[in-house]
Amino acid sequence: MLSITPSDIPVQQLHQYLLGAVGPRPICFASTVDADGNHNLAPFSFFNVFSAKPPIAIFSPNISGKTGLAKDTHLNIKEVPECVINIVNYNMVQQMSLASSPYPKGISEFTKAGFTPIASELVKPMRVKESPVQLECKVFELKEIGNCNLVMCEVVKIHIDESILNEHNLIDQQKIDLVARMGGNWYCRAHGDALFEIEKPITTIGVGVDIIPISIKNSHVLTGNNLGQLGNIEILPSKEEVELFNKTLSQKFSTDLEKHQYAKTLLEMNKVKEAWSVLLS
């Protein structure tokens, strides 16, 4: 295990460790405007939403590590404390990357990256038409901590492309096709097989991993994720249920290894109760 004290290594090296470890990070494609009406568009991956009541988003246009200068986004927000956070999906990621080029102040990234600016309703900065979700924001605090600048925003208007909605009028995670930032030149696409569901234990209380027999917890086949699935069940199958399920199986298990392998297959199909029935047989 490599252990590092942040103050003992160069900032650039520390920066790379943090970016490589903390990810994927959502991308804030921030549109801002200065007091003279010059529009700016830039991506930042130190970003997230932090509340729904009120709706709060925070991102960080840090001081440039290469030039030591403040980003235009940071300067614009000090002049006009408003922004639009445009959500980035796969269809626009290459253009978004181009917009991160260090163009001189006053040069429009909308033009350079080929995005379509559309007027916002409640703030001065423009929205990116190509973005599937656009959040109009009022900046209520700008906190400057060394090279870190935290832009704290309240979302005052949300625009959503109807083509990404599902039958319940909610955002379909398959349709929105989001991308996220990783370390170095790497990105992550939240699409297809990269997406998976885990049922949240909001109204249920799982039995816990601690009640799993040691012989199962020490399995060389079952992973930590598998143990988490087993521990998330509310009630273990009864002795009668275990016997009934195992009577339906055509195969018999001569070793624990065989039972664990079959249980793992069932867990991969999210058949948790059946997996328990095999393991308890």
RODO-2510 file (C-alpha; in nm, 4 decimals, decimal comma):
residues 281
     n   res          X          Y          Z
     1     m     0,0000     0,0000     0,0000
     2     l     0,1461     0,3332    -0,1107
     3     s     0,0829     0,5931     0,1617
     4     i     0,1224     0,9616     0,0762
     5     t     0,1205     1,2802     0,2805
     6     p    -0,0114     1,5469     0,0366
     7     s     0,2394     1,8106     0,1485
     8     d     0,5315     1,5764     0,0682
     9     i     0,4745     1,5563    -0,3083
    10     p     0,4462     1,8146    -0,5890
    11     v     0,0970     1,9571    -0,6392
    12     q     0,0801     1,8303    -0,9982
    13     q     0,1544     1,4751    -0,8846
    14     l    -0,1024     1,5028    -0,6059
    15     h    -0,3531     1,6367    -0,8595
    16     q    -0,3042     1,3303    -1,0794
    17     y    -0,3464     1,0904    -0,7882
    18     l    -0,6720     1,2593    -0,6869
    19     l    -0,8099     1,2636    -1,0417
    20     g    -0,7121     0,9013    -1,0978
    21     a    -0,8702     0,7844    -0,7734
    22     v    -1,1868     0,9941    -0,7462
    23     g    -1,4002     0,9181    -1,0473
    24     p    -1,5914     0,8982    -1,2644
    25     r    -1,6721     1,2641    -1,2052
    26     p    -1,9760     1,4376    -1,3621
    27     i    -1,8951     1,7270    -1,5929
    28     c    -2,0175     2,0814    -1,5379
    29     f    -2,0127     2,2511    -1,8779
    30     a    -2,0473     2,6049    -1,7464
    31     s    -2,1679     2,8972    -1,9512
    32     t    -2,0900     3,2423    -1,8066
    33     v    -2,0812     3,6023    -1,9256
    34     d    -1,8713     3,9031    -1,8221
    35     a    -1,9908     4,2577    -1,7566
    36     d    -1,9254     4,3496    -2,1222
    37     g    -2,1458     4,0709    -2,2529
    38     n    -1,8657     3,8340    -2,3651
    39     h    -1,9794     3,4731    -2,3329
    40     n    -1,7585     3,1895    -2,2100
    41     l    -1,8057     2,8135    -2,2074
    42     a    -1,5793     2,5748    -2,0148
    43     p    -1,5956     2,2241    -1,8602
    44     f    -1,5134     2,1408    -1,4974
    45     s    -1,5182     1,7985    -1,3359
    46     f    -1,4951     1,9111    -0,9744
    47     f    -1,8751     1,9268    -0,9694
    48     n    -2,1914     1,7793    -0,8245
    49     v    -2,5393     1,8560    -0,6931
    50     f    -2,5785     1,8690    -0,3180
    51     s    -2,9449     1,9319    -0,2422
    52     a    -3,2929     1,9416    -0,3926
    53     k    -3,4514     2,1752    -0,1370
    54     p    -3,3164     2,4182    -0,2286
    55     p    -3,1616     2,2779    -0,5502
    56     i    -2,7885     2,3414    -0,5024
    57     a    -2,4997     2,2688    -0,7401
    58     i    -2,1322     2,3396    -0,6700
    59     f    -1,8378     2,3366    -0,9091
    60     s    -1,4801     2,4533    -0,8931
    61     p    -1,2988     2,6515    -1,1652
    62     n    -0,9607     2,6260    -0,9943
    63     i    -0,6603     2,8463    -1,0587
    64     s    -0,4700     2,7085    -1,3598
    65     g    -0,1807     2,4868    -1,2550
    66     k     0,0030     2,5754    -1,5763
    67     t    -0,0324     2,9537    -1,5790
    68     g    -0,1230     3,0322    -1,2187
    69     l    -0,4051     3,2504    -1,3514
    70     a    -0,7761     3,2498    -1,2738
    71     k    -1,0092     3,0878    -1,5268
    72     d    -1,2402     3,3126    -1,7295
    73     t    -1,5347     3,1325    -1,5683
    74     h    -1,4149     3,2403    -1,2253
    75     l    -1,3589     3,6008    -1,3365
    76     n    -1,6954     3,6192    -1,5143
    77     i    -1,8855     3,4957    -1,2100
    78     k    -1,7242     3,7685    -0,9990
    79     e    -1,8668     4,0214    -1,2473
    80     v    -2,2006     3,8526    -1,3228
    81     p    -2,2903     3,5946    -1,0524
    82     e    -2,4916     3,3686    -1,2792
    83     c    -2,4207     3,0603    -1,4905
    84     v    -2,5780     2,7791    -1,6865
    85     i    -2,4615     2,4258    -1,6107
    86     n    -2,5004     2,2255    -1,9308
    87     i    -2,4942     1,8496    -1,8793
    88     v    -2,2604     1,6618    -2,1149
    89     n    -2,3536     1,3410    -2,2958
    90     y    -2,1655     1,1237    -2,5428
    91     n    -2,2940     1,3025    -2,8539
    92     m    -2,1197     1,6266    -2,7550
    93     v    -1,8113     1,5100    -2,5623
    94     q    -1,5577     1,5813    -2,8395
    95     q    -1,6877     1,9347    -2,8886
    96     m    -1,6895     1,9854    -2,5121
    97     s    -1,3237     1,8826    -2,4978
    98     l    -1,2399     2,1313    -2,7734
    99     a    -1,4086     2,4059    -2,5714
   100     s    -1,1604     2,3415    -2,2884
   101     s    -0,8794     2,4846    -2,5048
   102     p    -0,7201     2,7956    -2,3463
   103     y    -0,8677     3,0488    -2,5876
   104     p    -0,8003     3,4149    -2,5019
   105     k    -1,0627     3,6024    -2,3012
   106     g    -1,3321     3,7389    -2,5320
   107     i    -1,3134     3,4456    -2,7763
   108     s    -1,6421     3,2539    -2,7798
   109     e    -1,6113     2,8796    -2,7168
   110     f    -1,9636     2,8484    -2,8564
   111     t    -1,8208     2,9472    -3,1944
   112     k    -1,4908     2,7623    -3,1654
   113     a    -1,6495     2,4326    -3,0553
   114     g    -1,9521     2,4642    -3,2847
   115     f    -2,2227     2,4771    -3,0191
   116     t    -2,5549     2,6544    -3,0611
   117     p    -2,6198     2,9277    -2,8022
   118     i    -2,9807     2,9775    -2,6950
   119     a    -3,1130     3,2413    -2,4579
   120     s    -3,1828     3,1524    -2,0966
   121     e    -3,5046     3,2593    -1,9271
   122     l    -3,3861     3,3777    -1,5849
   123     v    -3,0105     3,4371    -1,6189
   124     k    -2,7829     3,6206    -1,8626
   125     p    -2,5468     3,3372    -1,9723
   126     m    -2,6543     3,1375    -2,2773
   127     r    -2,7548     2,7727    -2,2789
   128     v    -2,6015     2,5027    -2,4999
   129     k    -2,8770     2,3732    -2,7267
   130     e    -2,6978     2,0417    -2,7805
   131     s    -2,6959     1,9630    -2,4064
   132     p    -2,9722     1,7222    -2,2944
   133     v    -3,0206     1,9053    -1,9616
   134     q    -2,9495     2,2727    -1,8921
   135     l    -2,9552     2,4199    -1,5415
   136     e    -2,9954     2,7949    -1,5111
   137     c    -2,8254     2,9017    -1,1892
   138     k    -2,7843     3,2021    -0,9624
   139     v    -2,4511     3,2080    -0,7777
   140     f    -2,5095     3,2814    -0,4079
   141     e    -2,1507     3,2353    -0,2876
   142     l    -1,8012     3,2195    -0,4349
   143     k    -1,5573     3,0747    -0,1839
   144     e    -1,1879     3,1181    -0,2662
   145     i    -0,9556     2,8795    -0,0794
   146     g    -0,5983     2,8964    -0,2075
   147     n    -0,6114     2,7712    -0,5662
   148     c    -0,9622     2,6323    -0,5121
   149     n    -1,2693     2,8369    -0,6030
   150     l    -1,6031     2,6916    -0,5001
   151     v    -1,8929     2,8304    -0,7019
   152     m    -2,2126     2,7635    -0,5087
   153     c    -2,5263     2,7924    -0,7189
   154     e    -2,8986     2,7669    -0,6757
   155     v    -3,0744     2,6110    -0,9723
   156     v    -3,3595     2,8429    -1,0723
   157     k    -3,4696     2,6797    -1,3986
   158     i    -3,4229     2,3354    -1,5533
   159     h    -3,4554     2,2540    -1,9239
   160     i    -3,4752     1,8865    -2,0279
   161     d    -3,4781     1,7424    -2,3796
   162     e    -3,8019     1,5401    -2,3893
   163     s    -3,6368     1,2700    -2,6000
   164     i    -3,4433     1,1456    -2,2931
   165     l    -3,7553     1,0980    -2,0774
   166     n    -3,9142     0,7632    -1,9974
   167     e    -4,2843     0,6722    -1,9718
   168     h    -4,2966     0,8223    -1,6210
   169     n    -4,1628     1,1549    -1,7491
   170     l    -3,8343     1,0978    -1,5665
   171     i    -3,4852     1,0946    -1,7159
   172     d    -3,4055     0,7559    -1,8669
   173     q    -3,0482     0,6666    -1,7742
   174     q    -3,0043     0,4679    -2,0951
   175     k    -3,1301     0,7497    -2,3176
   176     i    -2,9349     1,0376    -2,1644
   177     d    -2,6032     0,8582    -2,2403
   178     l    -2,3938     1,0565    -1,9918
   179     v    -2,0159     1,0813    -1,9902
   180     a    -1,7895     1,1423    -1,6938
   181     r    -1,4293     1,2425    -1,6373
   182     m    -1,1570     1,0054    -1,5234
   183     g    -0,7830     1,0624    -1,4765
   184     g    -0,5484     1,1758    -1,7553
   185     n    -0,7161     1,1703    -2,0977
   186     w    -0,9733     0,9137    -1,9891
   187     y    -1,3519     0,9475    -1,9870
   188     c    -1,6285     0,7066    -1,8909
   189     r    -1,9524     0,6467    -2,0822
   190     a    -2,2566     0,5547    -1,8721
   191     h    -2,4273     0,3450    -2,1364
   192     g    -2,5130    -0,0129    -2,2272
   193     d    -2,3410    -0,2798    -2,0191
   194     a    -2,1702    -0,0122    -1,8085
   195     l    -2,5072     0,0539    -1,6414
   196     f    -2,6439    -0,1795    -1,3765
   197     e    -2,9129    -0,1601    -1,1109
   198     i    -2,8902    -0,2205    -0,7361
   199     e    -3,2135    -0,2060    -0,5416
   200     k    -3,1803     0,0541    -0,2663
   201     p    -3,2492    -0,0653     0,0930
   202     i    -3,4624     0,2418     0,1656
   203     t    -3,7642     0,0677     0,3160
   204     t    -3,5982    -0,2700     0,3767
   205     i    -3,3379    -0,3812     0,6309
   206     g    -3,1063    -0,6586     0,5170
   207     v    -2,9997    -0,9376     0,7521
   208     g    -2,6385    -0,8279     0,7125
   209     v    -2,3145    -0,9968     0,6142
   210     d    -2,2399    -1,0713     0,9804
   211     i    -2,5012    -1,3500     0,9926
   212     i    -2,3494    -1,5338     0,6943
   213     p    -2,1762    -1,8565     0,8067
   214     i    -1,7964    -1,8379     0,8167
   215     s    -1,7640    -2,1159     0,5588
   216     i    -1,9532    -1,8970     0,3107
   217     k    -1,7840    -1,5683     0,4056
   218     n    -1,4431    -1,7317     0,3550
   219     s    -1,5415    -1,8638     0,0123
   220     h    -1,2765    -1,8463    -0,2609
   221     v    -1,5584    -1,8110    -0,5165
   222     l    -1,7983    -1,5555    -0,3716
   223     t    -1,6847    -1,1931    -0,3855
   224     g    -1,7540    -0,9022    -0,1511
   225     n    -2,0312    -0,7937    -0,3861
   226     n    -2,1850    -1,1412    -0,3650
   227     l    -2,1730    -1,1293     0,0155
   228     g    -2,3388    -0,7873     0,0016
   229     q    -2,6208    -0,9364    -0,2065
   230     l    -2,6652    -1,2220     0,0414
   231     g    -2,6658    -0,9794     0,3346
   232     n    -2,9249    -0,7547     0,1687
   233     i    -3,2039    -1,0127     0,1905
   234     e    -3,4661    -0,9349     0,4564
   235     i    -3,5521    -1,2912     0,5607
   236     l    -3,3553    -1,6107     0,5038
   237     p    -3,5416    -1,8927     0,3289
   238     s    -3,6965    -2,1431     0,5706
   239     k    -3,5761    -2,5001     0,6013
   240     e    -3,8819    -2,6108     0,4056
   241     e    -3,8131    -2,3574     0,1283
   242     v    -3,4500    -2,4728     0,1049
   243     e    -3,5537    -2,8373     0,0745
   244     l    -3,8266    -2,7583    -0,1802
   245     f    -3,5928    -2,5540    -0,4013
   246     n    -3,3169    -2,8134    -0,3966
   247     k    -3,5632    -3,0850    -0,4978
   248     t    -3,6236    -2,8908    -0,8196
   249     l    -3,2534    -2,8961    -0,9097
   250     s    -3,1358    -3,1654    -1,1463
   251     q    -2,7770    -3,1372    -1,0281
   252     k    -2,6354    -3,2399    -0,6925
   253     f    -2,3380    -3,0818    -0,5182
   254     s    -2,0617    -3,2992    -0,3814
   255     t    -1,8468    -3,0128    -0,2487
   256     d    -1,8876    -2,6622    -0,1053
   257     l    -1,6938    -2,5326    -0,4040
   258     e    -1,9645    -2,6577    -0,6411
   259     k    -2,2393    -2,5044    -0,4255
   260     h    -2,0587    -2,1713    -0,4127
   261     q    -2,0067    -2,1676    -0,7889
   262     y    -2,3746    -2,2349    -0,8558
   263     a    -2,4832    -1,9810    -0,5948
   264     k    -2,2616    -1,7227    -0,7633
   265     t    -2,4351    -1,7930    -1,0943
   266     l    -2,7725    -1,7381    -0,9286
   267     l    -2,6533    -1,4138    -0,7668
   268     e    -2,5389    -1,2864    -1,1057
   269     m    -2,9046    -1,3317    -1,2135
   270     n    -3,0133    -1,1510    -0,8936
   271     k    -3,1770    -1,4679    -0,7598
   272     v    -3,0700    -1,4094    -0,4013
   273     k    -3,3207    -1,6313    -0,2224
   274     e    -3,2384    -1,9212    -0,4545
   275     a    -2,8638    -1,8670    -0,3944
   276     w    -2,9257    -1,8848    -0,0187
   277     s    -3,1225    -2,2060    -0,0685
   278     v    -2,8252    -2,3642    -0,2441
   279     l    -2,5755    -2,2436     0,0138
   280     l    -2,7880    -2,3644     0,3067
   281     s    -2,8530    -2,7056     0,1538
***
